Amino acid sequence: MKKEITTKDMMALNELMTFENWIATKMYFCANAVQEKSLTTIFKDMANKHLENHSKLLNYLKTNMEGGN
């Protein structure tokens, strides 16, 4: 079921999506900067989780956008 997305909602979603993308980028940077394999794995896992969150927010927008399918 579609929900009406207000301008305020769009602004908040934009901030969240920007944050999720930014933190994923930072986590990938950290993964490449460390030498210890366990830390590399942790940073990559964290980055992937933030990218997943970004994708979920994007899918929410696509599902609830005006005129969307």
Short mmCIF file of the C-alpha atoms (twelve columns), coordinates in Angstrom:
data_MODEL
# 
_entry.id   MODEL 
# 
loop_
_atom_site.group_PDB 
_atom_site.id 
_atom_site.type_symbol 
_atom_site.label_atom_id 
_atom_site.label_alt_id 
_atom_site.label_comp_id 
_atom_site.label_asym_id 
_atom_site.label_seq_id 
_atom_site.Cartn_x 
_atom_site.Cartn_y 
_atom_site.Cartn_z 
_atom_site.pdbx_PDB_model_num 
ATOM 1  C CA . MET A 1  0.000  0.000  0.000   1 
ATOM 2  C CA . LYS A 2  1.352  3.391  -0.999  1 
ATOM 3  C CA . LYS A 3  1.830  6.099  1.583   1 
ATOM 4  C CA . GLU A 4  1.827  9.801  0.853   1 
ATOM 5  C CA . ILE A 5  5.333  11.209 1.121   1 
ATOM 6  C CA . THR A 6  5.476  14.814 2.238   1 
ATOM 7  C CA . THR A 7  8.217  17.316 1.484   1 
ATOM 8  C CA . LYS A 8  9.400  16.940 5.078   1 
ATOM 9  C CA . ASP A 9  9.541  13.149 4.610   1 
ATOM 10 C CA . MET A 10 11.514 13.587 1.386   1 
ATOM 11 C CA . MET A 11 14.024 15.832 3.122   1 
ATOM 12 C CA . ALA A 12 14.491 13.308 5.929   1 
ATOM 13 C CA . LEU A 13 14.815 10.394 3.490   1 
ATOM 14 C CA . ASN A 14 17.355 12.368 1.477   1 
ATOM 15 C CA . GLU A 15 19.434 12.961 4.605   1 
ATOM 16 C CA . LEU A 16 19.246 9.292  5.586   1 
ATOM 17 C CA . MET A 17 20.185 8.088  2.113   1 
ATOM 18 C CA . THR A 18 23.074 10.532 1.941   1 
ATOM 19 C CA . PHE A 19 24.309 9.356  5.339   1 
ATOM 20 C CA . GLU A 20 24.034 5.660  4.442   1 
ATOM 21 C CA . ASN A 21 25.982 6.196  1.224   1 
ATOM 22 C CA . TRP A 22 28.602 8.376  2.947   1 
ATOM 23 C CA . ILE A 23 29.203 5.948  5.820   1 
ATOM 24 C CA . ALA A 24 29.469 2.999  3.411   1 
ATOM 25 C CA . THR A 25 32.128 4.897  1.475   1 
ATOM 26 C CA . LYS A 26 34.011 5.621  4.694   1 
ATOM 27 C CA . MET A 27 33.809 1.972  5.789   1 
ATOM 28 C CA . TYR A 28 35.226 0.791  2.443   1 
ATOM 29 C CA . PHE A 29 38.019 3.349  2.827   1 
ATOM 30 C CA . CYS A 30 38.787 1.968  6.301   1 
ATOM 31 C CA . ALA A 31 38.711 -1.604 4.992   1 
ATOM 32 C CA . ASN A 32 41.367 -0.691 2.450   1 
ATOM 33 C CA . ALA A 33 43.441 1.263  4.968   1 
ATOM 34 C CA . VAL A 34 43.941 -1.475 7.573   1 
ATOM 35 C CA . GLN A 35 46.212 -4.480 7.336   1 
ATOM 36 C CA . GLU A 36 44.478 -6.803 9.782   1 
ATOM 37 C CA . LYS A 37 42.170 -9.213 7.956   1 
ATOM 38 C CA . SER A 38 39.560 -9.343 10.735  1 
ATOM 39 C CA . LEU A 39 39.201 -5.547 10.688  1 
ATOM 40 C CA . THR A 40 38.976 -5.509 6.897   1 
ATOM 41 C CA . THR A 41 36.124 -8.003 7.089   1 
ATOM 42 C CA . ILE A 42 34.309 -6.025 9.785   1 
ATOM 43 C CA . PHE A 43 34.587 -2.759 7.838   1 
ATOM 44 C CA . LYS A 44 33.376 -4.402 4.619   1 
ATOM 45 C CA . ASP A 45 30.438 -6.012 6.429   1 
ATOM 46 C CA . MET A 46 29.501 -2.649 7.913   1 
ATOM 47 C CA . ALA A 47 29.756 -0.966 4.505   1 
ATOM 48 C CA . ASN A 48 27.551 -3.614 2.915   1 
ATOM 49 C CA . LYS A 49 24.932 -3.190 5.639   1 
ATOM 50 C CA . HIS A 50 24.817 0.567  5.060   1 
ATOM 51 C CA . LEU A 51 24.482 0.048  1.310   1 
ATOM 52 C CA . GLU A 52 21.634 -2.362 2.018   1 
ATOM 53 C CA . ASN A 53 19.955 0.319  4.136   1 
ATOM 54 C CA . HIS A 54 20.392 2.795  1.279   1 
ATOM 55 C CA . SER A 55 18.785 0.351  -1.150  1 
ATOM 56 C CA . LYS A 56 15.838 -0.222 1.181   1 
ATOM 57 C CA . LEU A 57 15.239 3.520  1.457   1 
ATOM 58 C CA . LEU A 58 15.427 3.875  -2.322  1 
ATOM 59 C CA . ASN A 59 12.971 1.012  -2.801  1 
ATOM 60 C CA . TYR A 60 10.626 2.648  -0.294  1 
ATOM 61 C CA . LEU A 61 10.717 5.846  -2.360  1 
ATOM 62 C CA . LYS A 62 10.120 3.981  -5.604  1 
ATOM 63 C CA . THR A 63 7.182  2.112  -4.092  1 
ATOM 64 C CA . ASN A 64 5.544  5.207  -2.664  1 
ATOM 65 C CA . MET A 65 6.325  7.847  -5.270  1 
ATOM 66 C CA . GLU A 66 3.463  9.596  -6.999  1 
ATOM 67 C CA . GLY A 67 2.516  7.689  -10.127 1 
ATOM 68 C CA . GLY A 68 5.003  4.893  -9.344  1 
ATOM 69 C CA . ASN A 69 4.318  1.229  -10.029 1 
# 
